[in-house]
Amino acid sequence: MDLRTPVPVTAPAVSWRGETLLNDIECRFRLMGQGPSPLSVDGGSLGLGLPRRAIALPELSAILMHPSCSYVARDAVWRLLVQRARTGDSAWRASAVGVALPGLRFKAYLLAKLFTGDVQAAIVEHFLRALGTVDVARPGVVGNLLSAAFSKARAELRDLEPASAGVPNHAPGTVSPPAPYGHPDLVLARAVTAGVITVQEAELIGVTYLEEVSLTAYAERTGQPRWNLYKRRTAAVARLRAAIESGALSDPYADAVNEATSTVALDAPTARKRP
């Protein structure tokens, strides 16, 4: 698809049980993209293959999700969104949440596999906080935002969880799947649901492969030994690829994850020190 062609953004979201915060945010976000003067960015000024015109934010969100949109273009857009959110304008802060909704839905889905608290409120709150602290000079701006929000929300929910032991304890049927935005992250969500990989392994694979964060950086961020993470990721990727190739995770976007975990070079394992 040519990014200069307007992207349809009117497809309805899959319904979750009852009203949810993220559905409400999505509804308001779509309304912001309507009318004669919707909130937009100037694609002509940004360049990098984006349409050379004003791009309403709901359409922009769809463009950023498309495989033909480069990482450089995504980072340029997200630097702009973060800068505008940091002006304190509530419309731009809300818009940043709206553009990030596909990723926020996935992170909320993972959290809901572990905790019974209000995972959607937690992930949105910490995403908004991360807008003020994320280093926009680092590549992978939106990935860094989502990872920071996920880590902070997980810590907060763990502290609030009664008798939390890190084991999923939600009642059967209470966790709805994320809306089908067609992102490779959702294949990881399918794998978690199917028991192929754990929530922690999905986060590890998603951050270090799909968000292009190095294993060393992830180890430093989480305080875990790099060699242990390397072994865990290698084993999890092997199970994930086998499940994809067997058809157990049948999905048009499974190939994207399979390609990423097959062709992205693994960080060279650190030599183990002899005792």
N, C-alpha and C positions, 0 to 999 in steps of 0.2 A: 504494500500500500504506500502511495506517495503521501508524505506528511503534509504536503501543500493542499491535499484534498480534505475538506471539512470532515471531522470524525463524528458520526452519530452518537449522541449521548442520552438518548431518550429511552433506552431499554430499561424496563423495570427491574428493581432489585428483587432477589428471592426473599420472600417473607420469613421473618423470624417469629418465634412465639411471642405475641404481644408487642407492645411498643418498646423500642429500645433507643438508647441514646444515639448510637451510630446511625440508625435509620432516620431519626429526627434530624441529625446533622446533615445527612445526605439529602433529605427533602429540602431543607433550607438552602443547602449549597446549590442544588439544581435551580431553585427559584432565583438565586443570585445571578445565574447565567442567562436569565430571560429579560425581556424588556428591551427598550431602544438603546440603553446605555449600561450594559452589564459590566461588572467588574472584570477587567481583562489585562493582559500584558501585550506589549508590542513585539510581535514575532520578528518584524523587520529589524528592530534594533538588536535583538538577541542573535539573529542569524542562526548558524549551525544547523541548517536544514529545516528550521521551523517555518510555518507559513508566514509569509511577509505581509502580515496584517494584524489587526487587533484580534487576539484569541481569548474568547470568554473562558473563564477558569474551569467550568465543567468539561469543555472540549479539550482544554490544556491537559487536564488530568488523564483523559483518554489517550491523548497523543503521547504523553510520557510513559504510558504503559505499553505502547506498541513496540514490538521488537526492532523496528527500523529506527527508533529514536536512540541516538547515541548516548553513551554515559556522559560525554562532555556536554551535550545539550541538556541532559537532565540536571547536571550539576549547575549549569549556568542559570537555569530556571529556578532551581531551589535556592541558589544564593540570592537571587532577586526576591523570592518569596520571603525568605528569612529576613532580609534587610527591610522589607516593607512591614513585616510583622513586628519588627523591633521598633518601629516608629510609635507603637502603642495604639495604632488604629485597629479597633476591634473587628472591623470588616476584613482586614487583611489577616489578622490572627485566625479568625474563623475560616477564612479561605484557605489558609495553609493546612488546617485540619481537613478541610474538604478535599483538597488535592491529594492528601496523604491517606484518604479513606481506605483504599484497597490494602495498603500495608497495615493500617491500624486494625482493620477487621481480622487480618491474619494473626497479628500479635494478640488481639483480644481472644481469638479462638484458642490459641495455645495456652493463654493464661487460664481460660475457662476449663481447660482439661486438668488443671492443678488446683484451682481455688474456687470457693463458693461465693466470694465477695463480689462487689460490683466491679468487674474487670474492665468494662467499657469506660466507666467514669475514671478509673485509675489510669488507664492507658492514655486517655485524652488529656487528663490533667498533667501527666508527666511529659507528654509530647509538647504541650504548650510551654511548660517550663524549659524543656530542651531547646525551644526556639531561641531562648535568650542566652543560651550557653554554648551551643554547638559551634565548633570551629569551621567556618565556611571556607577556610583556605584548604582544608583537607578534602581529598576526593571522596565521593560517595556521601554527599550531604544528607540526602533523605535516609539512606541506610544508617548513618550515624545517629540521626534523629530518632529513628524507630528503635534502634538498639538501646539507646540511652533511656528512652521512654519505657521499653520493655523491662530493662534491668531494674529501674527504679520502681516501676509498678509491681514487679514480682517481689521485690524486697518488702514493699509496703503491705501487699496482700498476704505475704507469708507471716508477717508480724501480727496481722489481724486475724489470721485463720486459727480457729480453735483446735488445739491439739494437732497442729500441722506437722506432718511427717514427710512432706514432699511427695505424697502419694495422691493421685487423683481421687477426690471423694465427693464429686458432684452426683446428684441423683440421676439415674439413667434417664435419658431423654431430655435433660434440661439444657444441654449444650447444642445449639444449632450451628450448622456449618456456615462459613463465610459466604458472602454473595459471590457468584461465579464471574469474577472480573477477568479470568483468563490469564492469571499471573502464575509463573512457576512455583511461587510460594504455596499456592493452593494444592499443588501436587504433594508437597511436603505435609500439608495438613491432612490430605487423604492417607498418606503413609502413617501418620501418627494415629489416626482413627483406626486404621487396619492393624495397628500393632507392629508394623514393620520397623519403625524407629521410634525413639522416645521424643518427648517434647524438647528436652535438652539437646538431643542430636539434631532435631529439625532446626533449632535455633543456630547451632554450630554450623551446619551445612549452609543454611540460608545466608548467614552473615559472611562466612569465609569464601563461599563460591559466588552466590548471586549478588551480594553487596560489595564484593571485591575488597573485603577487609582481610589483611594478611593474618595467618594463623598466629604469628608472633604478637601482632597488635591485639588480637582477640584474647590471647593468653594473658597479656598484661592488663587488659581491661577487666577480665574476670578473676584474675588472681589464681589461675589454675596452671599447673605445669604444662609447658608446650608439648613435651613428648607424650604425655597422657592424652592431650587433646588430639594430637596427630593420630595416635592409635585408635581412639574412639571414632574419629571422623572416618578413617580408612575402613573400619569395620562397618560403620553405619552406611557409608556410600556403597559398599559392596552389597549390603542387603537391599538398599534402595534400588540400585541398578537391576538386581535380579528380579525384584518385584515389578519394576517397569517393563522389563523385557518379557516377563511371563504374562503380562496383561493384567496383573492383579490390581494395578492402579490405572486402568484404562482411562485416558483423558487426552484431549488433543494437545495439551501443553506438557505432557509427561516427557516428550522428546526434548523439550528445552532444558529440563533438569538433567536428563540423561547426557545431553551434549555438554552441559556445563561441567558436570562431575567427571566427564571422560576426557575433556580436552584442556581444562584449566590445569596448569602444572601445579602439583603439590609442592608446598614448601619443602626444601630439602630437610630431612629429619636431622635433628641435632644428635651428634654422636653421644652415646651414653658413656658417662664417666665410669671408669673402673673403680671399685671400692679400694 
